[in-house]
Amino acid sequence: MIANEKDKLLAFFDSDGRWCQNAEARDAHGSPVKFHDPLAAAWDITGALCYLFGWNRAYALFGSFERHIHKRKRRHAFNRDSAIESMLALQSFNDRSDTSFEVIHYLLQTMPVWTGISRSSNASAALSSAATGEDSSTSKALRTTV
């Protein structure tokens, strides 16, 4: 997830009336509708991801959001089955009786964002700086976070 996507999700779920359970979306009367239905007034987390970013991007975000919720690292390469499993896990989490809007909002607020620098890029820059004796901002950042 990138920063502007996180910002869009937080703005989208600005009140508990925009979130729902047991359906990907609901209209103003509480009846289930598809996430892209013009009458939709509230969405579950997977419905909101699809509505805001389209199916292809939502499909890519399901795994990272599901890993954040369950606080685990990626264990296998991204594939169709793992994305669908993550979507189903998100739906199951969203629909649990102990999941509230406050929980969803907190998870959105704490969702990590991609900064454009891969872990290997950070490590390579730090090693390069150490080898040459240079003091780059990347190596400074690594020393303060390690």
N, C-alpha and C positions, 0 to 999 in steps of 0.2 A: 504494500500500500504506500502510496506517495502522499506527501503532506496535503495537497489540495483535495485528494480523495477523502482523507480523514476529516478535513474541514467541512467538506460537503455533507458527509454523513452526520457529523455533529450538528450542523445547521438544519439538516433534514429532520433529525430527531430532536427538535428543539423543545418538544413537550410530549408528555406521555400519551396524548391523544393521537400522535402520529405512529405509535407502535401497536402491534397486535400480536395475538397468539393464535395457534391452531389454524392458520390460513396464511398464504403468502401475502395477502392483502384483504382489506375489508372496506366496504363503502361506508358512507356516513350513518347508515342504519345498522351497521354491524354485520351485514351479510358478506360471506366470502366472495371475492372477485379475484381475477388475475392481477398480477403486479402491474401490468401495463394498461389495465382498464382505466378509462378516463374518470370513472366514478370512484376509484380507489381513494381512500382518505387516510388509511393507516396500513402499515406494512410490517411484516416480520423482518428479521435481519437479512435473510436471503432474498426476500422480495425487494427490500430496499436496495441491496447491492445490484440486483438485476435492473431495477427501475432507474437508478441513478447512472449506472455505468454500462448498461447493456449486458447481454448474456455472456459474451466472450470475456469481457474484463471481470465480471462477477465470478465467472467460472475460475479465473486465475486467482481471485482474491479469497475464495472459499477456504482454501488450505491454510493460508497465512492467518486468517481470522480464527479458524477452528484451532490451530496450534496455539494462538494467543489465549484463547479461552481455557484451553486445557493445559497451558504452560508446558508445552513440549516442543522439542526440536523436530525438524524434518527428518524422517527416518528413511525415506525412499524418494526416488526421482518422481517428479510430477508426471502423472499420467491421468487418462480419462477416468479410470476407476477410483483413483485416490481423490480426485476433485469431486466426484459424485458422493463418495463416502464422507468427505468433509462437508458437503452441502447438507447431507442427511444428518450428520452430527450437529451442525449448526441449527437445523430445524428442530431437532430433538431438544437441544439445549434451550432454544428460544421458547419452546412450548412447555417446558417443565413448570410445575406449579410454584416452585421456589425461585423462578426467574422473574424478575420485575423490570420495569422500565429503568429504575435506578441502577440495577446490575448491568443492563445493556449499555446505558449511558456511560457508566464507569469504564466498562471494557472498551468502548469507543475512545474515551479520553486517554486511556493508557495504551492504546494500540500503537506499537512501534511503527515508524515510517522509514521508508528507504531514503537514504540521503544521496544516492548516486555514487557512492564509493563502496566498492565491494570489500569484503574482509581481506581478500588476498591483495588488493591494491594497497590497503593500509599497511599490511605486513611487508609488502615489497618496498614501499616508500620508507618505512622505518628501518628496514635492513640496509637499504641503499644509503640512507642518511648516516646510519651508524658506521658503515664501511668507509664513507668519505669524510666522516667527522662533521658533516653539516648538521645544523639544528633546524629541521623543517617544522612547519606547523603541524604536519601529520604526525611526526614522531613525538612532538610535544603532547599532542592530543592522546596518542597511544600511551605515553607514560602516565598521564593523569587519569586514564580510565582503566589501566591494568592493575 
